[in-house]
Structure formats: C-alpha cells, structure tokens
Amino acid sequence: MRANEQHAENNGGANQAGSPAIHPHELTRWGDWYFAWCWRRKMRRLLMLDRAGQIRLGSARTRVSAGAQMPLALIAARQAEWRRQGDAAS
C-alpha cells in the first residue's frame, strides 16, 4: 500500500472533486455577517458625512445612529430572519 492510499484510508476517503469544503448553510451565515458588517459601516459613514456637513440626515439621524451602534450579532440575526421570511414567501 502506498503512503497516499494509506492517508486516504485514515481520513475516511478523499473528498470528491468539486465537493464544497464549506456547507452551504455555513456560507449563508458568513453572508449574513458580511451584510451586517457592510450595513453598520454604511450607517457609520452616513453619520460621519452628516457631521462633516456633506449630507443632512434630518429626522433619520436617530435611526442611523442607533444602527451604527448595533452589535454585529444583532444585525446578522435580523438579516437571517429577513432572508428566511423571503425564502418562505418564494
């Protein structure tokens, strides 16, 4: 038996070519976190532009400020819930 064949047996068989290394549900979870990070960064940028006088948020300032301070976990959980609701409607 060759060393590479023995290695394949010890690992329970080699992965099939083309099979994803990450489960699709894991990818959607990463997508939710990325969405959360981008969304919070956008809220923080809007606040910065408002302070610099380049834009006016007006009455939306309190909501944007709240969004900029939200924890990523909360934003990601909301995004996952919105995604699940959208999937159920389809």
N, C-alpha and C positions, 0 to 999 in steps of 0.2 A: 504494500500500500504506500502510495506517495504521501509526502507531508501535506500537500494541499488537499488531498482526498480525506486524510485524517482530520484536518482542520474543519472541512465542510461537515463531516460527521459529528464533530464535537459541537458545532453550532446549530445542530438540528437541520442541516441542509442549507445550502446557499440561497440567498434571496433570488427570486426570479428576476430576470432582466426586465426593466421597465416598471417594476412594482414601486409604489411610492414609499419613501423612507418614513414619511410622517403621515399619520392617519388624517383623512380629510376633515374630521371634526376638530382635530388639533389645529389645522390650518385656518379654519373659520374662527377659532378662538384667538389665534395670533392676529387675524384680520380685525377682530373687534378691538383688540388692544391698540393696534396701529391706528384705527379710526379714532379711538379715544385720544390718543396722543396728538394726532393731527388736529382734531376738533378743539382740544384745550389750547393748543398752540395758537390756533386761529383766534380764539377768544382773547388770549393774552396779547396778541398782536393788535387786535382791534382796540383794546384798552390803551396800548402804547400810542397808537395813532391818534386816539381821542385826546390823550394828554398832550401830545405834540401839536394839537390843533389842526391836524391834516384831515380829520373827519369829525363828524358830530354824531354821537350815538343817541343823544337826547334821552327819551324815556327808556330806551333799551339798555342804558348803561348799567342799571342794577342787575338785569338778567345776564348781561355779558360778563359782568364782574363775578356773579355767582358761578357762571360756567367756567370762568378762568380759575376759580379756586376749588372746583370739584376734584375729588380724588379720581385717578385714572380707573380704579376698580369699579367705581360707581358708573362712570361714563361707559365703560366696556360692558357692564351688566345691562345697562339700558339699551345699548346698541344690540346686544344679543337678543334681548326681548323684542325689540322692534323687528329684527331680522326674522325671529320665529313667527311673529304675528303676520309678517309679509309672506312667509313660506306657507302658512296655514291658509291664507286667502287665495293663493295661486292654485 
